[in-house]
Amino acid sequence: MKPAVQDVQQDPLAQLTEIRAIMERSTRFISLSGLSGVGAGLVALAGAGAAHVYLSRHFKARFYLWVLGESGAAREKALPYLLALALGMIAAAVLVAAFFTLRRTRRAGLQTLWTAPARRLLLALLVPLAAGAFFCLKLYLLGAVELVVPGLLVFYGLALLNGSKYTLDEIRYLGLTLIGLGLLGLLLPGYGLALFALGFGLGHIGYGLAMYRRYER
């Protein structure tokens, strides 16, 4: 009889735990994989390296920011490559994130990523990202090239901060980190690509590993 009594006493605790998990899954997208952040960070580092190599070869190795800022012809020449590189990086990062997050979702017994919290998270991210993309493109076309990377960091950080209420808490801190790096970039305009690699690259990798150790190992 004692084991039966013990089971009855434990049932309410188990039920409360299950209810809490269900409520959390219904309001927050908690299947986001830390490895997706690591993958996105590696993509960002590769993209920063590719941009540096291209700009150094075509626009005076150490002074390409100055050349792009002063010459509209140089900006027009570089724009197709930079846009293609940016779109390629976004596509690669999305594919990596989808792969690892879908794998984690299936391991958790879920069949789809397209849940209500996932849709809310996507909308929360897309609005600041779209606004930031157009804003930074306009900065580039006007010749304020040194402000483009800080703008990207700040808007992306704001997007993560906006979306963090629908997913894991680490996303909020990554967003704040990127905003801080973007503001630092306003004071250090010559270090745009370095800050890009630090924020989008090492930032994603660091927070991704922290999420993986906390939630997946």
Buried (B, 14 or more C-beta within 10 A) or exposed (E): EEEEEEEEEEEEEEEEEEEEEEEEBEEBBBBBBBBBBBBBBBBBBBBBEBBBEBBEEBBEEEBBBBBBBEBEEBBEEBBEBBEEBBEBBBEBBEEBBEBBBBBBBEEEEEEEBEBEBBEBBBEBBEEBBEEBBEBBBEBBEEBBBBBBBBBBBBBBBBBBBBBBBBBBEBBBBBBBBBBBBBEBBEEEBEBBBBBBBBBBBEBBBBBBBBBBEEBEE
